[in-house]
């Protein structure tokens, strides 16, 4: 995507393309997350000044979107009116993702074989990260759908504390409670929003454990619609932004959670938006 913007628009890294990486282990309410918000504010202001007082377009991907939701909600409207041109969301995890549950229960290896990465070793690390609990699918997205089926019991998005207790996750309920007041999504951010994500990709949704296998053995994964990582209802929350200017769901080749950033039509859209060639409000499913 960055190469595409350099080629199409002649943009330059460090001048009008600037990165704001965050430590994905931490949620925005941690000390690390709060320090990130302060640095991001200064980065936006500096970028504005470096480019002849031109308002900044924020572009976020994946968990970067809930981070931007929290950042923009903290900024005063006067500040946003001056410094922010708009906000572009790619593959936003606005209602969480079921994969986060599997990470805490049995470990997530992102498709790598167990001979290379032991899921239980990964689980030890993942269970200490506030951000993983933050990304548990929210009840308003998953409703009463059983997300974990184990030992004759169904666990829904309203029963995470019981799930964590039954799985004997050390400090799991404490970490889950810690992030309860940190939103993944807010409809009114006070800026124009442009949203794109993938659909029709096989995406983990529910996890069924054989008798006696919970939680140390890998579960059978039941899939649903989404972008391969984030479930469709979570992605579609971006339709609820009050100042939504563009919504587009893409399928087919290069429509997964990461690959969407490589699509020519996505890069073309972003290029047109940044160059001022985007016209009108649209909602498209392709």
C-alpha positions as CSV (number, residue, x, y, z in Angstrom):
1,X,0.0,0.0,0.0
2,X,2.8,2.5,0.9
3,X,4.6,1.7,-2.4
4,X,1.3,2.3,-4.2
5,X,0.9,5.7,-2.7
6,X,4.5,6.6,-3.4
7,X,4.1,5.5,-7.0
8,X,0.7,7.0,-7.7
9,X,0.9,10.2,-5.7
10,X,4.6,10.8,-5.2
11,X,4.2,10.7,-1.5
12,X,7.3,10.5,0.7
13,X,7.9,8.4,3.8
14,X,8.6,10.5,6.9
15,X,7.0,13.6,5.3
16,X,3.4,12.9,4.2
17,X,3.4,9.1,4.9
18,X,4.1,8.5,8.6
19,X,3.7,5.4,10.6
20,X,2.4,5.1,14.2
21,X,3.0,1.5,15.3
22,X,1.7,0.4,18.7
23,X,2.6,-2.5,21.0
24,X,-0.3,-4.9,20.3
25,X,0.0,-6.5,23.7
26,X,-1.4,-3.5,25.5
27,X,-4.9,-2.0,25.4
28,X,-5.3,1.8,25.3
29,X,-6.0,2.1,29.1
30,X,-2.6,0.7,30.1
31,X,0.3,3.0,30.8
32,X,1.9,1.9,27.5
33,X,-1.4,2.6,25.6
34,X,-1.8,6.0,27.2
35,X,1.8,7.0,26.3
36,X,1.0,6.0,22.7
37,X,-2.0,8.3,22.6
38,X,0.2,11.2,23.7
39,X,2.9,10.5,21.1
40,X,0.2,10.0,18.4
41,X,-1.3,13.5,19.1
42,X,2.2,15.1,18.7
43,X,2.8,13.1,15.5
44,X,-0.4,14.3,14.0
45,X,0.4,17.9,14.9
46,X,3.9,17.6,13.5
47,X,2.7,16.1,10.3
48,X,0.2,18.9,9.9
49,X,2.9,21.4,10.2
50,X,5.4,19.6,8.0
51,X,2.8,19.7,5.2
52,X,1.9,23.4,5.1
53,X,-0.8,23.1,7.8
54,X,-2.7,20.4,5.8
55,X,-5.2,18.3,7.9
56,X,-4.1,14.7,8.3
57,X,-5.9,11.6,7.0
58,X,-5.6,8.7,9.6
59,X,-5.4,5.2,8.1
60,X,-5.8,2.2,10.4
61,X,-5.8,-1.5,10.0
62,X,-7.1,-4.3,12.2
63,X,-6.7,-3.6,15.9
64,X,-5.4,-0.2,15.0
65,X,-9.0,0.8,14.4
66,X,-10.2,0.3,18.0
67,X,-7.1,2.2,19.0
68,X,-8.1,5.1,16.7
69,X,-11.6,5.0,18.1
70,X,-10.2,5.6,21.6
71,X,-7.7,8.2,20.3
72,X,-10.3,10.2,18.4
73,X,-12.8,10.0,21.3
74,X,-10.2,11.6,23.6
75,X,-9.5,14.5,21.4
76,X,-11.5,17.7,21.6
77,X,-13.7,18.5,18.6
78,X,-11.8,21.8,18.0
79,X,-8.6,19.9,17.8
80,X,-10.1,17.3,15.3
81,X,-11.6,20.1,13.2
82,X,-8.2,21.6,12.8
83,X,-5.9,18.6,12.4
84,X,-8.0,15.7,11.1
85,X,-9.1,15.4,7.5
86,X,-10.8,12.0,8.0
87,X,-10.3,8.5,9.1
88,X,-9.9,5.4,6.9
89,X,-10.6,2.0,8.4
90,X,-9.4,-1.3,6.9
91,X,-10.5,-4.6,8.4
92,X,-11.6,-3.0,11.7
93,X,-12.1,-5.3,14.7
94,X,-14.9,-3.2,16.0
95,X,-16.8,-6.0,17.8
96,X,-13.9,-8.3,18.6
97,X,-12.9,-11.6,17.0
98,X,-13.6,-15.1,18.1
99,X,-9.9,-16.0,17.5
100,X,-9.1,-14.1,20.6
101,X,-11.0,-16.6,22.7
102,X,-9.1,-19.5,21.2
103,X,-5.8,-17.7,22.0
104,X,-6.7,-17.5,25.7
105,X,-8.2,-21.0,25.9
106,X,-5.7,-23.1,24.0
107,X,-3.1,-20.8,22.3
108,X,-3.0,-19.3,18.9
109,X,-0.2,-20.1,16.4
110,X,-1.5,-18.3,13.4
111,X,-1.5,-21.4,11.3
112,X,2.1,-22.5,12.1
113,X,2.4,-26.2,12.7
114,X,2.8,-27.4,16.3
115,X,6.2,-28.9,15.6
116,X,7.4,-25.3,15.1
117,X,5.3,-23.4,17.6
118,X,3.7,-25.0,20.7
119,X,0.2,-23.6,21.2
120,X,0.5,-24.0,25.0
121,X,3.7,-22.0,25.0
122,X,2.0,-19.2,23.0
123,X,-0.9,-19.4,25.4
124,X,1.3,-18.5,28.4
125,X,2.3,-15.3,26.6
126,X,-1.2,-14.5,25.2
127,X,-2.9,-14.9,28.6
128,X,-0.8,-12.0,30.0
129,X,-1.8,-9.5,27.3
130,X,-4.7,-7.2,28.1
131,X,-5.4,-6.6,24.4
132,X,-6.3,-10.2,23.8
133,X,-9.2,-10.0,26.3
134,X,-10.1,-6.6,24.8
135,X,-10.7,-8.4,21.5
136,X,-13.1,-11.0,22.9
137,X,-16.3,-10.7,20.7
138,X,-18.8,-8.4,22.3
139,X,-22.3,-9.5,23.4
140,X,-24.0,-7.0,21.1
141,X,-22.3,-8.6,18.1
142,X,-22.6,-12.3,19.0
143,X,-25.9,-12.2,20.9
144,X,-26.6,-15.7,22.4
145,X,-24.5,-17.7,20.0
146,X,-22.4,-20.3,21.9
147,X,-18.8,-19.5,21.2
148,X,-17.2,-22.2,23.2
149,X,-18.7,-25.7,23.7
150,X,-16.9,-27.7,26.3
151,X,-17.7,-30.4,29.0
152,X,-21.4,-30.3,28.2
153,X,-21.7,-26.5,28.5
154,X,-22.2,-23.7,26.1
155,X,-20.5,-20.4,26.7
156,X,-21.7,-17.2,25.1
157,X,-20.2,-13.7,24.9
158,X,-22.1,-12.8,28.2
159,X,-20.3,-15.6,30.1
160,X,-16.6,-14.9,29.7
161,X,-15.9,-14.7,33.4
162,X,-17.3,-18.1,33.9
163,X,-15.4,-19.4,30.9
164,X,-12.1,-18.0,32.2
165,X,-12.8,-19.5,35.7
166,X,-13.6,-22.9,34.3
167,X,-10.5,-22.8,32.1
168,X,-8.5,-21.9,35.2
169,X,-6.9,-18.9,33.5
170,X,-4.8,-17.2,36.1
171,X,-5.9,-13.6,36.5
172,X,-8.1,-14.0,33.4
173,X,-11.3,-12.6,34.9
174,X,-9.2,-9.7,36.4
175,X,-7.7,-8.8,33.0
176,X,-11.1,-9.1,31.3
177,X,-12.7,-6.8,33.9
178,X,-9.7,-4.4,33.4
179,X,-10.7,-3.6,29.8
180,X,-14.4,-3.5,30.2
181,X,-14.6,0.3,30.0
182,X,-12.4,0.5,26.9
183,X,-14.6,0.6,23.8
184,X,-13.9,-1.2,20.6
185,X,-16.4,0.9,18.8
186,X,-18.1,4.3,19.2
187,X,-20.5,5.6,16.5
188,X,-19.7,9.3,16.8
189,X,-16.0,10.2,16.5
190,X,-16.5,13.7,15.2
191,X,-14.7,13.0,11.9
192,X,-15.6,11.7,8.4
193,X,-15.1,7.9,8.2
194,X,-14.3,5.7,5.2
195,X,-14.5,1.9,5.8
196,X,-13.4,-1.2,3.8
197,X,-13.1,-4.8,4.8
198,X,-13.2,-8.3,3.3
199,X,-16.0,-10.8,3.3
200,X,-16.8,-14.4,2.3
201,X,-13.6,-15.7,3.8
202,X,-13.6,-18.8,6.1
203,X,-13.4,-17.3,9.6
204,X,-13.1,-19.0,13.1
205,X,-16.4,-18.5,14.9
206,X,-17.1,-21.2,17.5
207,X,-14.8,-23.7,19.3
208,X,-15.9,-27.2,20.3
209,X,-13.8,-29.3,22.7
210,X,-14.0,-33.1,23.0
211,X,-14.8,-34.5,26.4
212,X,-11.8,-34.0,28.7
213,X,-9.9,-31.8,26.1
214,X,-10.8,-28.4,27.5
215,X,-8.8,-26.2,27.5
216,X,-5.3,-27.8,26.9
217,X,-6.1,-29.5,23.6
218,X,-6.9,-27.7,20.4
219,X,-10.6,-27.5,19.7
220,X,-12.6,-28.2,16.6
221,X,-13.2,-24.9,14.9
222,X,-16.6,-24.1,13.4
223,X,-16.3,-21.3,10.9
224,X,-18.5,-18.5,9.6
225,X,-18.3,-15.4,7.4
226,X,-15.7,-12.8,7.8
227,X,-12.3,-11.8,6.5
228,X,-10.5,-14.9,7.7
229,X,-9.6,-13.3,11.1
230,X,-12.5,-11.0,12.1
231,X,-16.1,-12.1,12.1
232,X,-18.5,-10.3,9.7
233,X,-20.8,-8.8,12.3
234,X,-17.8,-7.2,14.0
235,X,-16.5,-5.8,10.6
236,X,-19.9,-4.4,9.7
237,X,-20.2,-2.3,12.8
238,X,-18.4,0.4,10.8
239,X,-21.7,0.9,9.0
240,X,-22.9,2.6,12.2
241,X,-20.5,5.5,12.1
242,X,-22.5,8.7,12.1
243,X,-20.2,10.4,9.6
244,X,-19.7,7.4,7.4
245,X,-18.8,8.6,3.9
246,X,-17.9,5.3,2.2
247,X,-18.5,1.7,3.0
248,X,-17.2,-1.2,0.9
249,X,-17.0,-4.9,1.5
250,X,-14.8,-6.9,-1.0
251,X,-14.5,-10.6,-1.6
252,X,-12.6,-12.9,-3.9
253,X,-8.9,-12.6,-4.5
254,X,-6.9,-10.7,-1.9
255,X,-9.8,-10.2,0.4
256,X,-8.5,-11.6,3.7
257,X,-7.6,-9.6,6.8
258,X,-4.0,-8.9,5.7
259,X,-4.2,-9.2,1.9
260,X,-6.8,-6.5,1.6
261,X,-4.0,-3.9,1.9
262,X,-2.4,-5.3,-1.3
263,X,-5.5,-5.0,-3.5
264,X,-5.2,-2.6,-6.5
265,X,-8.8,-1.3,-6.1
266,X,-8.2,-0.6,-2.4
267,X,-4.9,1.3,-3.1
268,X,-6.7,3.2,-5.9
269,X,-9.5,4.2,-3.6
270,X,-7.1,5.5,-1.0
271,X,-5.1,7.3,-3.6
272,X,-8.2,9.0,-5.0
273,X,-9.3,9.9,-1.5
274,X,-6.0,11.5,-0.6
275,X,-5.7,13.3,-4.0
276,X,-9.2,14.8,-3.6
277,X,-10.7,12.7,-6.4
278,X,-13.2,10.7,-4.4
279,X,-16.8,11.8,-5.0
280,X,-20.0,11.0,-3.2
281,X,-21.1,8.7,-0.5
282,X,-21.2,5.0,-1.3
283,X,-22.1,1.6,0.2
284,X,-20.9,-1.3,-1.9
285,X,-20.6,-5.1,-1.5
286,X,-18.3,-6.6,-4.1
